[in-house]
Amino acid sequence: MIYPKPNNQRETMDLMRLQYFVAVAEAGSFSRAAAALHMSQPALSRQVLLLEKEVGQRLFERTEIGRASCRER
């Protein structure tokens, strides 16, 4: 399937936030995902928080030691 190119910055950012979500889910921690993405952990956390705000749902259970797990519904 061919997907159309995003026609504005907002659509591009939404796709990036989804990629960040996947990276955190696969890594199991924000710190490991940030390192793999070559970005800072606070910047990654902020992007995931914006995605959570956009979908209206917490996507990860966060722990005090920086681990994250996907929320079960």
HUNOR-V848040 format. One record per residue. PHI is phi in whole degrees, 0 to 359 (999 if undefined). PSI is psi in degrees with one decimal (none if undefined). BURIAL is + if it has 16 or more other ideal C-beta (glycine too) atoms within 10 Angstrom, else -. Layout:
# HUNOR-V848040
phi,psi,burial
PHI,PSI,BURIAL
PHI,PSI,BURIAL
This chain:
# HUNOR-V848040
phi,psi,burial
999,138.4,-
260,126.5,-
261,138.4,-
292,149.7,-
292,142.5,-
300,140.4,-
259,2.9,-
205,168.9,-
298,-37.1,-
301,-45.3,-
296,-38.6,-
297,-44.6,-
296,-38.2,-
300,-42.3,-
294,-39.3,-
296,-42.3,-
297,-36.8,+
294,-38.4,-
295,-38.8,-
296,-41.0,+
301,-46.9,+
298,-41.9,-
298,-43.2,+
293,-42.2,+
299,-42.5,-
289,-39.0,-
282,-28.0,+
80,1.7,-
203,148.9,+
293,-38.8,+
296,-46.9,+
294,-39.3,+
294,-41.8,+
298,-42.7,+
297,-42.9,-
295,-31.7,-
271,-2.7,+
59,47.0,-
219,166.9,-
283,152.8,-
296,-42.6,+
298,-37.0,-
294,-40.5,-
294,-44.6,+
301,-41.7,+
297,-43.7,-
295,-38.9,+
292,-39.2,+
299,-40.4,-
296,-38.9,-
295,-43.4,+
299,-39.8,+
295,-40.8,-
297,-41.4,-
271,-9.0,-
73,29.2,-
206,137.9,-
290,130.3,-
262,-23.0,-
230,146.6,+
270,121.4,-
260,144.9,-
246,168.0,-
291,-21.6,-
263,13.7,-
89,8.0,-
272,155.1,-
224,141.2,+
226,148.9,-
295,142.2,-
284,141.4,-
263,143.6,-
265,none,-
